[in-house]
Amino acid sequence: MARVAIVTGGTRGIGHAISVALKEKGYNVAANYAGNDDAAQKFKAETGIPVFKWSVADFDACAEGVAQVEKELGPVDVLVNNAGITRDGMFHKMTKQQWDEVIGTNLNGLFNMTRPVWEGMRARKFGRVINISSVNGQKGQMGQVNYSSAKSGDIGFTRALAQEGARAGITVNAICPGYIATEMVKAIDPGVLEKNILPQIPVGRLGEPEEIARCVAFLASDDAGFITGSTISANGGQFFS
């Protein structure tokens, strides 16, 4: 029977590519989203992947959402914690709301989603948890103290939980994308992109969402069973760790 995978933030950008890649590998995929109903329904129509709406910042909503997915598709074998938001601003101007919203989704969301699937994975002696962090969680980024803090926390979460899951057959890994050609990045002023961003990337281009998706598909597979607690840096050489 096909394994079941949940991809949070799974209908747009990198999440869209991950959902499609896992479906192509034979997984039964559930794509979670938080707010954009039109984009979610378009994604569902184009891919045939079922969509489920809840906020990963809400623990109870995550528990209910996981229960709904498991009722419709079966026990969750693979969890991709991809959902993330930005609320950028220089620290001396950053509001408590900007801080809380980013930490709530980008860091607390990992706990909120992983906790409801963890005991089932332990009982079945198999699981894959893949956390999408960021190059800015590795090196930091001016104007993103909240985002960098959360994404750095994702790496710590990964390394600690990997140690707990190993003997239960559960791997926990992180991927740190650099600048990827999503709608959000493509919306950046072309001049800024050419002058300030691309020169930071030794390979000289943006990454493609599908390149991150291929990393996820590998980590979700049986071939990656000896890899846990690791961080894959997929950033075109922008930062080495």
ABEGO torsion letter per residue (X at the ends): XBBBBBBBGAABEAAAAAAAAAAAAGBBBBBBBAABAAAAAAAAAAAGBBBBBBBAABAAAAAAAAAAAAAAAEBBABBBBABBBBBBEBAAABBAAAAAAAAAAAAAAAAAAAAAAAAAAAAAGBBBBBBBBBAAAAAEBBGAAAAAAAAAAAAAAAAAAAAAAAAAGBBBBBBBBBBBBBAAAAABBAAAAAAAAAAABAAGBBBBAAAAAAAAAAAABAAAAABBGBBBBBAGGABBX
